[in-house]
Amino acid sequence: MAHASAGGLDSTRAVYPGTFDPFTPGHFDVVDRSRRMFDHVTILVAVNADKQPSQTTAARATEIHRLLPADWANVTVAGWHGLTVEYCRHHGCGVIVRGVRNSTDYQREHELAATNEALGVTTVFVPTRPELAKMSSTAVRALRT
């Protein structure tokens, strides 16, 4: 499937980064919608020094991979210990996908998107569906304990 881009028609690879601790229905929805917009989407299980995930990066990536429907052939999962922009450069991804639930998320993500844009990678915001907006990984973890 070809998509229009600033440079014409080409294959568009996107990356959806996050710690995903755990992978919520909101994350699942963002991936589902993104896989329909882009030729390929990589769910990038990332390390965030400000967070203490309950599982290793590899364990979270394996769990997410198990959750994906078999017919989502254009979605892969990878772990990454570095800047998302560096992953994009090394793997030919031209777009970073970010889900936003509210204005607070947007403010934080907008600043990060400006930095990523300056480094050569565009960010696309996917607004969370209203029925999923109150759910966060933090809330899901709290419910588990």
N, C-alpha and C positions, 0 to 999 in steps of 0.2 A: 504494500500500500504506500503510495507516495503522498507527501504532504507539502503544502506550500511553505516556503521559508524565505527569509530575506534574500537568499542567494538563488532562489528558484526552486524547482522540484528536486527533492532528494529524500534519502532515508533519514528519519529522525529518531534518534536514540535518546531516551530520557532516563534520569536517575531520580529515585525517590529515597532520600536519606533520612535516617532517624535512628534513635536507640531502640525503639520498638520493644519496650519492656513493661508490659507485653504488647503484642500486636493486637490492636483493638478493632471492633467493627468499623470505626471511622477510618482507620488506616486501610482496611480491606476495601472500603468504598472508594477511597482516593485512588488506590491501585486499579480498581475495576474501571473507574472513569478514565484514568490516564492511559490504560492499555488500549482504549478505544480511540484516543487522540494521537498516539505515537506508535511508530513501527515496533519499537521495543522499549520495555521499561525494566530497569534493574532496581529492585528494592535493595538499598544499600544499608546494611546493618552497620552502623557506625559507632565509634568510641567517642564518648563525650566526657572530658575530664571533670566536668561539673556534676556528673551523675554517677551513681553506684548501682549499676544494673544487677538484677538478681541472678542472671546467668551470664556465661561467657558469650562473646560475640558469635562464636561458631554455634553454640547451642541455640541462641536466638534465631540465627539464620536457618538452622535445620528445622526448627519448629515452624517458622514462617513458611518455608518451602513445603512442609507437610500440609499446611492449611490451604494452599493454592489449588484451585480446580485443575484437573489434568488438561483441560482444553485451553488453558491460558498459556499457549505455546510462546507468546511474545513477552512473557514475564519471567525473569530470573531473579535469584537472590544471591547476594554476595556480601561478605564481611569486608570491612575496610578500616584501617588504622591510620588515617591521614585526612588531609583536607578533601572535601567533596570535589572541589575544582580540579585537584590533581587526579582523582579517579576519572573524572570526565575527560581530561586531557589524555590519559593513558588508554581509555576505552572508547573513545570517539563519541561521547555523549555530549550533545549540544544544549541540553535543557535540564534544569533541576526543577523537580516538582515539589511544591510545598503545600500541605493542607493548612488552611486557616479556619479557626473556629469562631474568632471574635476580633474586636479591634485591638486588643492587647497582643494577640498572636500576629496580627497584621503589622503592627508597629515594629515588633522584634524582627519579623521576617523581611520586612521592607528594607531595613538597614542591612541585613545580611545579603539580600538580593542585590543591593547597590554595589556591595563589595564584590560579589560574584560576577556581576556584569562588568565591572572594571577589570576583572581578571579574564573576561572573555566568554563567560557562560551565562546564558539567560535563565531567569527563574520564572516559572509559571505558577500562579497561585490557584489552587482548587478550593473553593469554599466548601466547608463541611455542610452536609445536609442538616437542616434544623433539628431533626429528630436524633442526630448523633452529636450535636455540638456540645452537650454537657459532659460527654464522656471523654476522659483522658486516661492515659496510662497510669498516672498517679492515682486517680480514682479507682481504676480497676484493681491496682495493687492493694489499695486500702480495703476494698471489699473482700479480697482473698484472705486477709489476716484476721 
